[in-house]
Amino acid sequence: MIGPAPGAPDQYRMVISSYIKQADNMTVVDTAQKDLVSLSIATYLSDPSDAVNVSVEFSRLPDGPNHVASETVNGVRKQLTIAIQNTNYQKM
């Protein structure tokens, strides 16, 4: 499915179902300027009851490229969450 993102008039989303495994999905949201905003993946390990959710948020540096600002991986049944925050980028 491709269409406008709900509640965000300048953003568009693309949802790909059964991308790798049966009944998983990946959603990509970008802007009209073709900047990635977010990426989310809902999948599972070996069994559909062993869900894994991945969320990635993108941000633009003031004078440069779009980059991954944060990512979260949540193993629901395993009760394991990994959160990564990318900050304090400096020009070298």
Secondary structure, 3 states (H helix, E strand, C coil): CEEEECCEEEEEEEEEECCCCCCCEEEEEEECCCCEEEEEEEEECCCCCCEEEEEEEEEECCCCCEEEEEEEEEECCCCEEEEEECCCCCCC
